[in-house]
Amino acid sequence: MAVPFNRELKRVSKAARLQDHLPEGNRNWMAWWYCGIYKNRVADSQPHVLVAFREWSSGALSDEVSHRRVPLTALGQIRLGTIWREGVCHSEAIYDTARFSLDFTPGAWRLTSFDEAAKQGHAAPPYPHSLYPLKYRGDKNWLIAFELLTGGTLVVPCIEFFSRCYGRSEELKRILTTYEWHGEDQAYTSRLYAPLGESEEPGKWKVKLKRRLVNGDVVFLAHAKYDSYTEQIAKDIYGQLESQYDPNNKAPTFIRVAPWFQGPAELKVNGIWFNDRRSFLALQVLGCSDPKGAPLQRDRENTNKADQPAREEGLGEAWAGAPVRRSVKTPEIVDLTGDEEPDHGAAMVEIQDPDFEVLGEPRTVIDVRRDRAKDAAGARSKGSHATSFSSGEPYGSEKGVGYASIHARPVMDSNGILQDMWNAMQFLSKNRPGLILSAEWFTFADGFNTDDKPKLIRLRPFDDKTIVKGDIRTWPYLDVITRQELRGVLVTRLMTCGKAVYIVEIQRRVRKTKTVEGEIKDDEESFKGLVFTLNKPEVFETWLISFLRDIRAVKGIVQRIVANCPGKAAAFKHVPANNERVPCEAAVLNALEKVGVQV
C-alpha cells in the first residue's frame, strides 16, 4: 500500500554522486530515515549509516523500504526528504520551517524511541506513527524530545542532530565515531587538536585546529577541551559504538545523542507540525545558537595570519607538495565513495553541505595573529589523478581515489542588511567603546537619536512633470506594481575618536535567488553602502537632501554620486568575515577604514 505524501517538491542539485551506495535502477528514491551506524569493515576509517529510502512516484511513496549503507560523512548531502535517481539528487521535499527557544540542560529534554515507548507500556510514542510512518512500529532509533512552552514537544532524530550540530565539518563527526577518545591512539590529541606551541593560561580557552578541520568546528572543540560536560558527551559517541558493536556487523548501533552544551538554546528546523500545531517533528536541522561563555582563541596548523612574512629560512616550507584543494560547485558532480580510502597525495576537493545558521549572537572567537609567519606556502601539486573521492584516512596509492573535505558553511542569523548594520553599530559601540563612542540614526523629524529601533527616511516619488525612464520612475517604490510603499534610507552617525562618520544604507526589495545547490530562497537586492565624513558638519542636512534626490536617478548605485559629497566619501561592500561576532560587523569596520579610521 502506497504512503500518501502531499508535500510539494523543489528542485535542488548536490555536488555528490553516491551511485555505489544508493538504490539502483532508473527510479526516484527519497531519503526517509536514518537507521543506525555500522563500522565499516572495508574502509575502517569511514563509518556507515543505514539510510531507509522509499520509492517516490506521482505524489506517493512506496510502502516498501530499501535500506542502504552510506558514508557517515555524506549525511549532509543525503538529507531526509531529498530525492535521488541513479545516485544523483534532483529534488527535495518542502517541509514546514520553525524556530524554537529551548533549554539544553539535562532534565529539560529526554531521549525516546518507538521501541522504548512500547517497552514502558504507558509512555506515548515520540510522535503519531501515521504522521511519518517508519518500516517498524517498534523502531529503535533514538530521538531527542524537548518540552515546549506550548505544552507540546519538539522531536529531533539523534543522528540528524549529531550530523548537523556537532561542529561544521564531516571530518569532526568521522573522528568522533571512529577513534577512541583516550588511549594509545588518542583522537583527542592527534586528530582534533594541534599542539598549541604555548602555555595554557587560566580562564583562556585556546584551540589550535588540525588541517582537516574547519574554522566553524572551534566552538564545539573548545568545549570538548575545557568543559567536562561536553567532553563526556563527545566521548560517549564512540563508547556506544564500541560497546554495542555486533561482531557479525549485521545489526547497527542506535546511538543516543545529547545536546553537547547546557543552558538556553535556539534551534531552527524543517519538519512537520502535529498535535494541533503544538508539537513538531524535525527532519532537518537548519541552525542552532552557540553556547555562552569565555571568548575563544582560535589558531590553525599552517595559519596565514601574521603581520609580517616568514624569514628566508621558512620560505616555501608550508604545504610544499600538498595537493591543491578545489571547491566543487554544481552543476559539477564528483563521485563519493565510503568503501575505499583516499590515496596519499591524491587530488583534493571541497564539497559544501547546506549552510548552517548560527542563531542569535555568535560566540566570540579571536583568531591568533603572529608578528611574523614561521613559514610561507611552497609549491602545491595538482595531486594524483582521481576518479572518485573519499573522506577517510589516506591509505596506499594509485587507486584513483582523492580526498573529499565536506563541511557546512556557518552563516549568521540575518534580519536584513539595514537592521544588521544598525545592530552591528550598536554592538561595536558597546564592545569597542574605544573605537565607537556612540551610534545614532537620523531623520529630519527626530534629529539624531539612539533609540534601539531606527527609523528610515522615505524617498520621494518623481512628480508627473519629471521625464525619466520607466524603471527609474518605479525605483523609489518597494513594490513596482502597487506603488504603495516607498523605499526607506537608513542614515546613521558614528562618533569615533576625532571625527563623525556617516553611513547611509538603502532599503532593499525582497527577491528570490538560487543557491549553489539550485535551491530557491528569499533574499534582498544588493546595494553598496555609502560612508562619508564632512569638511563642514553644518552642511550635513543640505547634502543629505541632495543625496536623497539624486540617488533615485542612479537606482541606488551610490558609487555614481559619491564624488558629489562635500568631504571624504566612499562606497563599501557588505562582505562577511569568518571572525564576525554579529552580522555586518565586518561591513561596518570596512566602512570606517574607507574614511581613514584605524580599526
C-alpha positions as CSV (number, residue, x, y, z in Angstrom):
1,M,0.0,0.0,0.0
2,A,1.4,3.4,-1.0
3,V,2.2,6.0,1.6
4,P,0.4,9.3,0.8
5,F,2.8,12.2,0.5
6,N,1.2,15.6,-0.1
7,R,4.3,17.8,0.2
8,E,5.5,19.9,-2.7
9,L,9.0,19.4,-4.1
10,K,11.7,21.9,-5.0
11,R,14.5,21.4,-7.5
12,V,17.9,21.1,-5.9
13,S,21.2,19.7,-7.0
14,K,24.1,18.3,-5.0
15,A,27.8,18.1,-5.8
16,A,28.0,14.5,-4.7
17,R,27.1,11.4,-6.6
18,L,26.8,8.2,-4.5
19,Q,25.8,5.6,-7.1
20,D,27.5,2.7,-5.3
21,H,25.6,3.4,-2.0
22,L,22.1,4.2,-3.2
23,P,19.2,2.1,-4.5
24,E,19.8,1.0,-8.1
25,G,17.6,1.3,-11.1
26,N,16.1,4.2,-13.1
27,R,13.7,5.2,-10.3
28,N,13.3,8.0,-7.8
29,W,14.2,7.3,-4.2
30,M,13.5,9.6,-1.2
31,A,15.8,9.5,1.8
32,W,13.3,8.8,4.5
33,W,15.0,7.8,7.8
34,Y,18.5,7.3,9.4
35,C,18.6,3.8,10.9
36,G,21.8,3.4,13.0
37,I,25.5,3.3,12.5
38,Y,27.8,0.5,11.3
39,K,31.5,0.1,11.5
40,N,33.0,-0.2,8.0
41,R,35.0,-3.4,7.5
42,V,36.2,-2.4,4.0
43,A,37.4,1.1,4.8
44,D,37.6,1.2,8.6
45,S,38.1,4.9,8.9
46,Q,34.7,5.7,7.5
47,P,31.6,4.5,9.5
48,H,28.4,3.9,7.6
49,V,24.9,5.0,8.4
50,L,22.0,2.8,7.4
51,V,19.5,5.0,5.4
52,A,16.0,4.0,4.6
53,F,14.7,5.0,1.1
54,R,11.2,5.0,-0.2
55,E,10.4,5.0,-3.9
56,W,8.7,8.2,-4.9
57,S,6.3,8.3,-7.8
58,S,3.3,10.5,-8.8
59,G,3.0,12.1,-5.4
60,A,3.1,9.0,-3.4
61,L,5.8,6.9,-1.7
62,S,6.2,3.1,-1.7
63,D,5.2,1.2,1.4
64,E,8.3,-0.9,0.9
65,V,11.6,0.5,2.2
66,S,15.0,0.0,0.7
67,H,18.0,0.2,3.1
68,R,21.4,1.3,2.0
69,R,24.7,1.9,3.9
70,V,26.1,5.3,3.1
71,P,29.2,7.1,4.4
72,L,28.6,9.0,7.6
73,T,30.4,11.9,6.0
74,A,27.7,12.1,3.2
75,L,24.7,12.7,5.5
76,G,24.9,16.4,4.9
77,Q,24.2,15.6,1.2
78,I,21.6,12.9,1.8
79,R,19.2,15.0,3.9
80,L,15.9,13.4,4.9
81,G,13.5,14.4,2.1
82,T,16.0,14.6,-0.7
83,I,15.1,12.5,-3.8
84,W,17.8,10.6,-5.7
85,R,17.9,9.0,-9.1
86,E,20.9,6.9,-10.3
87,G,23.0,8.3,-7.4
88,V,22.3,12.0,-8.1
89,C,19.9,14.3,-6.1
90,H,17.5,16.3,-8.2
91,S,14.6,17.3,-5.8
92,E,13.8,17.8,-2.2
93,A,10.5,17.8,-0.2
94,I,9.4,21.2,1.2
95,Y,8.7,20.9,4.9
96,D,7.5,23.5,7.4
97,T,10.2,25.7,8.9
98,A,10.1,26.6,12.6
99,R,12.3,28.1,15.3
100,F,12.2,27.1,18.9
101,S,13.6,28.5,22.2
102,L,14.8,25.5,24.2
103,D,16.8,24.5,27.3
104,F,19.7,22.1,26.6
105,T,20.2,21.5,30.3
106,P,19.6,17.8,31.3
107,G,16.1,17.4,32.7
108,A,14.6,19.8,30.1
109,W,14.9,17.1,27.4
110,R,14.7,13.3,27.2
111,L,15.7,10.6,24.8
112,T,13.0,8.4,23.4
113,S,12.2,5.9,20.6
114,F,9.2,3.9,19.5
115,D,10.8,0.8,20.9
116,E,11.4,2.4,24.3
117,A,7.9,3.8,24.5
118,A,6.5,0.3,23.7
119,K,8.7,-1.3,26.4
120,Q,7.5,1.2,29.0
121,G,3.9,0.5,28.1
122,H,2.3,3.7,29.4
123,A,4.7,6.1,27.6
124,A,3.5,7.9,24.5
125,P,5.4,7.3,21.3
126,P,7.7,10.1,20.0
127,Y,5.1,11.2,17.5
128,P,2.0,9.6,15.9
129,H,3.4,6.8,13.7
130,S,0.9,7.7,10.9
131,L,2.3,11.2,10.7
132,Y,5.6,9.9,9.3
133,P,5.5,6.1,9.1
134,L,8.6,4.0,9.6
135,K,9.2,0.4,8.5
136,Y,9.0,-0.9,12.0
137,R,6.4,0.3,14.6
138,G,8.9,-0.5,17.2
139,D,11.7,1.5,15.5
140,K,14.8,1.5,17.8
141,N,16.4,4.8,16.5
142,W,16.6,7.4,19.3
143,L,15.1,10.9,19.2
144,I,15.6,13.9,21.4
145,A,12.3,15.2,22.8
146,F,12.3,18.8,24.1
147,E,9.4,20.1,26.1
148,L,7.9,23.3,24.7
149,L,6.0,26.1,26.4
150,T,3.0,25.3,24.2
151,G,2.6,22.1,26.1
152,G,3.9,20.2,23.1
153,T,7.2,18.6,22.2
154,L,9.9,19.2,19.6
155,V,11.3,15.8,18.4
156,V,14.6,15.6,16.6
157,P,16.2,12.3,15.3
158,C,19.5,11.8,17.2
159,I,21.6,11.1,14.1
160,E,20.3,14.3,12.4
161,F,21.2,16.3,15.5
162,F,24.6,14.7,15.6
163,S,25.3,15.3,11.9
164,R,24.3,19.0,11.9
165,C,25.0,20.3,15.5
166,Y,28.4,18.6,16.4
167,G,30.7,21.1,14.6
168,R,30.5,22.1,10.9
169,S,32.9,19.6,9.3
170,E,32.0,16.0,8.5
171,E,35.6,15.2,9.4
172,L,34.8,16.0,13.1
173,K,31.9,13.6,13.1
174,R,34.0,10.9,11.4
175,I,36.7,11.2,14.1
176,L,34.2,11.1,17.0
177,T,32.7,7.9,15.6
178,T,35.9,6.2,14.5
179,Y,38.5,6.6,17.2
180,E,38.8,6.1,20.9
181,W,38.8,9.4,22.8
182,H,41.6,8.4,25.1
183,G,44.0,5.5,24.8
184,E,47.0,4.6,22.7
185,D,45.6,6.2,19.6
186,Q,44.2,9.4,21.1
187,A,41.8,11.2,18.8
188,Y,41.8,13.9,21.4
189,T,45.4,15.0,20.7
190,S,46.3,13.5,17.3
191,R,43.3,14.2,15.1
192,L,41.3,17.0,16.6
193,Y,43.9,19.4,18.2
194,A,47.3,20.5,17.1
195,P,49.8,21.4,19.8
196,L,49.4,25.0,21.0
197,G,53.0,25.8,20.9
198,E,52.5,28.0,24.0
199,S,51.3,27.6,27.6
200,E,47.8,27.3,28.7
201,E,46.5,30.3,30.7
202,P,43.8,30.3,33.4
203,G,40.5,31.5,32.1
204,K,41.6,31.4,28.4
205,W,40.2,28.8,26.0
206,K,42.7,28.1,23.3
207,V,42.3,25.8,20.4
208,K,44.6,25.0,17.6
209,L,42.8,23.2,14.8
210,K,44.2,20.4,12.7
211,R,44.4,20.9,9.0
212,R,41.3,18.8,8.0
213,L,39.0,20.7,10.4
214,V,37.3,23.9,9.5
215,N,37.0,27.2,11.5
216,G,33.4,26.5,12.3
217,D,34.4,23.5,14.4
218,V,36.1,25.6,17.0
219,V,33.2,26.2,19.4
220,F,32.4,22.5,19.8
221,L,36.1,21.6,20.1
222,A,36.8,24.4,22.7
223,H,34.0,23.0,24.9
224,A,35.2,19.4,24.4
225,K,38.6,20.6,25.6
226,Y,37.7,22.8,28.5
227,D,34.1,21.8,29.5
228,S,33.9,18.4,31.2
229,Y,30.2,18.1,30.4
230,T,30.9,18.4,26.6
231,E,34.0,16.1,26.9
232,Q,31.9,13.3,28.4
233,I,29.1,13.7,25.8
234,A,31.7,13.6,23.0
235,K,33.5,10.5,24.4
236,D,30.2,8.7,24.8
237,I,29.6,8.6,21.0
238,Y,32.5,6.2,20.3
239,G,31.8,4.4,23.6
240,Q,28.3,3.5,22.5
241,L,29.5,2.3,19.1
242,E,32.2,0.1,20.7
243,S,30.1,-1.4,23.5
244,Q,27.1,-2.2,21.2
245,Y,29.2,-3.5,18.3
246,D,27.9,-6.5,16.5
247,P,30.9,-8.7,15.5
248,N,28.9,-10.0,12.6
249,N,28.2,-6.4,11.5
250,K,24.6,-7.2,10.8
251,A,22.9,-5.1,13.5
252,P,23.5,-1.3,13.6
253,T,24.2,0.7,16.7
254,F,21.3,3.0,17.6
255,I,23.2,5.9,19.3
256,R,21.9,8.2,21.9
257,V,23.0,11.8,21.1
258,A,22.6,14.5,23.7
259,P,22.9,18.3,23.3
260,W,26.6,18.9,23.9
261,F,26.2,22.1,25.9
262,Q,23.9,23.2,28.7
263,G,21.6,26.2,29.1
264,P,19.3,28.2,26.8
265,A,19.5,27.5,23.1
266,E,17.7,28.3,19.8
267,L,17.1,25.6,17.2
268,K,15.8,26.2,13.7
269,V,14.4,23.1,11.8
270,N,12.4,21.8,8.9
271,G,9.7,19.2,9.6
272,I,6.1,18.6,10.3
273,W,3.7,20.0,12.8
274,F,1.4,17.7,14.8
275,N,-0.8,17.8,17.9
276,D,-2.8,20.8,16.7
277,R,0.5,22.6,15.8
278,R,1.7,22.4,19.4
279,S,4.3,19.8,18.6
280,F,6.9,19.4,15.8
281,L,8.8,16.5,14.2
282,A,12.1,17.9,13.0
283,L,13.6,16.1,10.0
284,Q,16.3,18.7,9.1
285,V,18.2,20.9,11.4
286,L,18.9,24.3,9.8
287,G,20.7,26.1,12.6
288,C,21.4,26.4,16.3
289,S,22.7,29.0,18.7
290,D,26.2,29.0,20.3
291,P,26.6,28.4,24.0
292,K,27.5,31.4,26.1
293,G,31.0,31.5,27.6
294,A,34.5,32.8,27.5
295,P,36.0,34.2,24.3
296,L,37.8,31.6,22.2
297,Q,41.3,31.9,20.8
298,R,41.5,30.0,17.5
299,D,44.7,29.0,15.8
300,R,45.4,26.6,12.9
301,E,48.2,24.5,11.7
302,N,50.0,26.4,8.9
303,T,48.0,29.5,9.7
304,N,48.4,32.5,7.3
305,K,47.5,35.1,9.9
306,A,50.7,37.1,10.5
307,D,51.6,40.7,10.2
308,Q,55.0,40.0,8.5
309,P,56.0,37.3,6.1
310,A,58.3,34.4,7.0
311,R,62.1,34.9,7.1
312,E,64.1,33.4,4.2
313,E,64.7,30.1,6.0
314,G,60.9,29.5,6.3
315,L,60.1,30.3,2.7
316,G,58.4,27.5,0.7
317,E,58.0,25.1,3.7
318,A,54.3,25.4,4.3
319,W,52.1,22.9,2.3
320,A,55.0,22.2,0.0
321,G,54.0,19.4,-2.4
322,A,50.5,19.1,-0.9
323,P,47.7,18.9,-3.5
324,V,45.6,22.0,-4.3
325,R,42.1,21.8,-2.8
326,R,39.5,22.9,-5.3
327,S,35.9,23.8,-4.4
328,V,33.2,21.8,-6.3
329,K,30.2,23.8,-7.3
330,T,27.1,22.5,-9.1
331,P,26.5,21.5,-11.9
332,E,29.8,19.8,-11.5
333,I,29.4,16.4,-9.8
334,V,32.0,14.2,-8.1
335,D,31.7,10.5,-7.2
336,L,31.8,9.9,-3.4
337,T,32.7,6.5,-2.0
338,G,32.9,5.2,1.5
339,D,34.3,1.8,0.5
340,E,37.8,3.0,-0.3
341,E,40.3,5.2,1.5
342,P,41.9,8.2,-0.4
343,D,45.4,7.8,-1.9
344,H,48.3,9.6,-0.3
345,G,49.0,12.7,-2.3
346,A,45.8,12.4,-4.4
347,A,43.7,15.3,-5.7
348,M,41.5,17.1,-3.1
349,V,38.0,18.6,-3.5
350,E,35.8,20.6,-1.2
351,I,32.1,19.9,-1.1
352,Q,29.6,22.2,0.7
353,D,26.8,20.8,2.8
354,P,23.8,23.1,3.2
355,D,24.6,26.2,5.2
356,F,24.2,26.1,8.9
357,E,22.6,29.2,10.6
358,V,24.3,30.4,13.8
359,L,21.2,31.8,15.6
360,G,21.4,34.8,18.0
361,E,24.8,36.3,18.9
362,P,27.7,34.0,17.9
363,R,30.4,33.1,20.3
364,T,33.3,35.5,20.4
365,V,36.2,33.9,18.5
366,I,39.6,35.7,18.3
367,D,42.0,34.4,15.6
368,V,45.6,34.2,16.8
369,R,47.9,36.5,14.8
370,R,51.6,36.4,14.9
371,D,54.1,39.2,14.4
372,R,55.9,37.1,11.8
373,A,54.9,33.9,9.9
374,K,57.0,30.8,10.6
375,D,56.9,29.7,7.0
376,A,55.4,30.6,3.7
377,A,53.5,28.5,1.2
378,G,55.5,26.3,-1.0
379,A,54.6,25.0,-4.5
380,R,51.4,22.9,-4.4
381,S,50.8,19.9,-6.7
382,K,47.7,19.1,-8.6
383,G,47.6,15.7,-6.9
384,S,47.5,12.3,-8.5
385,H,44.5,11.6,-10.8
386,A,41.3,10.7,-9.0
387,T,38.0,9.2,-10.5
388,S,36.3,9.1,-7.1
389,F,36.7,10.8,-3.7
390,S,36.6,9.6,-0.1
391,S,36.6,11.3,3.3
392,G,38.6,8.7,5.1
393,E,42.3,8.4,6.2
394,P,44.8,8.2,3.4
395,Y,46.0,4.7,2.7
396,G,48.1,3.4,-0.2
397,S,48.3,4.9,-3.7
398,E,47.3,4.5,-7.3
399,K,43.7,3.5,-6.5
400,G,42.4,6.7,-8.2
401,V,40.7,7.9,-5.0
402,G,41.0,11.5,-4.0
403,Y,40.2,13.2,-0.7
404,A,36.9,15.0,-0.1
405,S,36.6,17.6,2.5
406,I,32.8,18.1,3.3
407,H,31.5,20.8,5.6
408,A,28.7,23.3,6.1
409,R,29.3,27.0,5.9
410,P,28.2,28.8,9.1
411,V,26.0,31.8,8.3
412,M,24.7,34.2,10.9
413,D,21.1,34.8,11.5
414,S,20.2,37.9,9.5
415,N,17.4,40.4,9.9
416,G,18.1,42.2,6.6
417,I,21.0,44.5,5.8
418,L,19.5,47.6,7.3
419,Q,18.8,46.0,10.7
420,D,22.0,44.1,10.6
421,M,24.1,47.2,10.0
422,W,22.4,49.1,12.9
423,N,22.7,46.1,15.2
424,A,26.4,45.8,14.3
425,M,26.9,49.5,15.0
426,Q,25.3,49.2,18.4
427,F,27.3,46.0,19.1
428,L,30.6,47.8,18.3
429,S,29.7,50.8,20.4
430,K,29.2,48.5,23.4
431,N,32.1,46.1,22.8
432,R,34.7,48.5,21.3
433,P,34.0,51.8,23.1
434,G,37.5,53.0,22.3
435,L,36.6,52.8,18.6
436,I,33.0,53.9,18.5
437,L,31.9,56.4,21.2
438,S,28.2,56.4,20.1
439,A,25.9,55.2,17.3
440,E,22.9,57.3,16.2
441,W,20.3,57.2,13.5
442,F,18.8,60.3,11.9
443,T,15.6,61.5,10.4
444,F,14.6,65.2,9.7
445,A,11.7,64.9,12.1
446,D,13.6,63.2,15.0
447,G,17.1,64.5,14.5
448,F,19.9,62.3,15.8
449,N,18.6,59.5,18.0
450,T,20.0,56.5,19.9
451,D,16.7,54.5,20.3
452,D,17.2,50.8,19.6
453,K,14.7,50.7,16.8
454,P,15.9,53.1,14.0
455,K,13.5,55.0,11.7
456,L,14.0,55.4,7.9
457,I,13.7,58.4,5.7
458,R,11.3,57.7,2.9
459,L,12.3,58.7,-0.7
460,R,10.1,61.0,-2.6
461,P,8.5,59.7,-5.8
462,F,9.1,61.5,-9.1
463,D,6.4,64.0,-10.0
464,D,4.5,63.6,-13.2
465,K,6.3,66.5,-14.9
466,T,9.8,64.9,-14.5
467,I,10.8,63.0,-17.6
468,V,12.5,59.7,-16.6
469,K,12.6,56.2,-17.9
470,G,10.0,53.8,-16.5
471,D,12.4,51.7,-14.4
472,I,13.9,54.8,-12.8
473,R,10.4,56.2,-12.1
474,T,9.4,53.0,-10.3
475,W,12.7,52.5,-8.5
476,P,11.7,54.5,-5.4
477,Y,8.9,52.0,-4.7
478,L,9.4,48.7,-2.9
479,D,6.6,47.3,-5.0
480,V,6.6,48.4,-8.6
481,I,3.1,47.0,-9.2
482,T,1.1,48.6,-6.4
483,R,3.4,51.7,-5.9
484,Q,2.1,51.8,-2.3
485,E,5.2,51.8,-0.2
486,L,8.3,53.9,-0.8
487,R,11.8,52.8,-0.1
488,G,13.5,54.0,3.0
489,V,17.0,55.1,3.7
490,L,18.8,54.4,6.9
491,V,21.1,57.4,7.9
492,T,23.5,56.9,10.8
493,R,26.3,58.7,12.5
494,L,29.1,57.1,14.4
495,M,31.2,59.2,16.7
496,T,34.7,58.0,16.6
497,C,37.8,59.4,18.2
498,G,38.3,62.7,16.5
499,K,35.6,62.6,13.8
500,A,32.0,61.9,12.9
501,V,31.4,59.2,10.3
502,Y,28.1,58.9,8.5
503,I,26.8,55.7,6.9
504,V,23.9,55.5,4.6
505,E,22.0,52.3,3.6
506,I,19.2,51.9,1.1
507,Q,16.2,49.7,1.8
508,R,16.2,46.6,-0.4
509,R,13.4,44.8,-2.2
510,V,12.9,41.2,-1.3
511,R,13.7,38.9,-4.2
512,K,14.2,35.2,-4.9
513,T,17.7,33.8,-5.5
514,K,19.2,30.4,-6.3
515,T,21.7,28.8,-4.0
516,V,24.7,26.8,-5.3
517,E,22.6,23.7,-4.8
518,G,19.9,25.1,-7.1
519,E,17.5,25.9,-4.2
520,I,15.3,29.0,-4.5
521,K,15.3,31.1,-1.3
522,D,14.3,34.6,-0.2
523,D,17.0,37.3,-0.5
524,E,17.4,41.0,-0.9
525,E,18.6,43.3,-3.6
526,S,22.3,44.0,-3.4
527,F,23.5,47.6,-2.9
528,K,26.7,49.1,-1.7
529,G,26.6,51.3,1.3
530,L,27.8,54.9,1.5
531,V,30.2,56.1,4.1
532,F,31.4,59.7,4.4
533,T,32.9,62.5,6.6
534,L,32.2,66.1,6.1
535,N,34.6,69.1,5.8
536,K,31.9,71.2,7.5
537,P,29.4,69.4,9.7
538,E,26.8,72.2,9.2
539,V,26.2,71.2,5.6
540,F,25.0,67.7,6.6
541,E,21.3,68.2,6.0
542,T,21.8,70.2,2.8
543,W,24.0,67.4,1.4
544,L,21.6,64.7,2.6
545,I,18.6,66.3,0.8
546,S,20.6,66.4,-2.5
547,F,21.7,62.8,-1.9
548,L,18.1,61.6,-1.4
549,R,17.1,63.4,-4.6
550,D,20.0,62.1,-6.7
551,I,20.1,58.5,-5.6
552,R,16.8,57.9,-7.3
553,A,18.2,58.7,-10.8
554,V,21.1,56.2,-10.4
555,K,18.8,53.5,-8.9
556,G,20.7,53.2,-5.7
557,I,24.2,52.8,-7.2
558,V,25.9,55.1,-4.7
559,Q,29.3,54.9,-6.3
560,R,28.0,57.0,-9.2
561,I,27.3,60.1,-7.0
562,V,29.9,59.6,-4.3
563,A,32.1,62.3,-5.8
564,N,29.4,64.9,-5.0
565,C,29.9,64.6,-1.3
566,P,31.5,67.8,0.3
567,G,34.0,65.7,2.3
568,K,35.7,62.3,2.1
569,A,33.3,59.6,0.8
570,A,33.4,56.0,-0.4
571,A,31.1,53.1,-1.4
572,F,31.7,49.9,0.5
573,K,30.6,46.3,0.2
574,H,28.9,44.1,2.8
575,V,31.3,41.2,2.7
576,P,31.1,38.8,5.8
577,A,34.2,37.7,7.6
578,N,34.8,34.4,9.3
579,N,35.5,36.1,12.7
580,E,32.4,38.2,12.7
581,R,30.6,38.2,16.0
582,V,27.3,39.6,14.6
583,P,26.2,40.0,11.0
584,C,27.7,43.1,9.2
585,E,30.4,43.7,11.9
586,A,33.0,43.4,9.1
587,A,31.0,45.7,6.8
588,V,30.9,48.5,9.5
589,L,34.6,48.1,10.1
590,N,35.3,48.1,6.4
591,A,33.3,51.4,6.0
592,L,35.3,53.0,8.8
593,E,38.5,52.1,7.2
594,K,37.4,53.6,3.9
595,V,37.4,57.1,5.6
596,G,40.7,56.6,7.4
597,V,39.5,55.3,10.8
598,Q,42.0,52.8,12.3
599,V,40.1,49.7,13.3
